[in-house]
Amino acid sequence: MIRLIKKSDYNKCCDIYNYYVINTSISFDLKPLTYIEYENKINKIIEKYPFLVDEENGEILGFAYLDEFNSRGAYFTTADLTIYLNSNFIHNGIGSKLYLELEKYAKKMDIHLIISLITETNEISKRFHEKMGFKYLTTIKNAAIKNNKWESLVYYQKEIRPIGEIL
């Protein structure tokens, strides 16, 4: 069941996120976040944006949220997308369900554009975004160092509301 996050979900979402911090280059955080750090992050996000979880039988299968793309005020119709799945439930359609529900929230919020930043080597995520209608924008080569390796960053975008509907 996809729903808005509850405080009782915070630690489970933190554990899912930290799996990627520790084991992959998908997240560019260098060390796992504490539960307090992650709680603060979630609380800041939910002040303005939706944070969704997919929960089945008490287990969080994944989560997705929108966040501020840029702190400058003129970006108010652009949002940044984040999706993380429990590593035991990849390729089960959970990411698609989460994204489609999140897009409904974005349209209600008058979000025009959703941006997604992806580690260049994350082929699964790139294919997912293309399947969801995102378009490739650009690659920033050697943008970060993770696990003693240079990593490039790929930008994707999806226009979810035409410009004419906003102004």
Buried (B, 14 or more C-beta within 10 A) or exposed (E): EBEEBEEEBBEBBBBBBBBBBEEBBBBBBEEBBEBEEBBEBBEEBBEEBBBBBBBEEEEBBBBBBBBBBEEEEEBBBBBBBBBBBBEEBEEBEBBEBBBEBBBEBBEEBEBBBBBBBBBBBBEEBBEBBEEBEBEEEEEEEEBBEBEEEEBBBBBBBBEBBEEEEEE
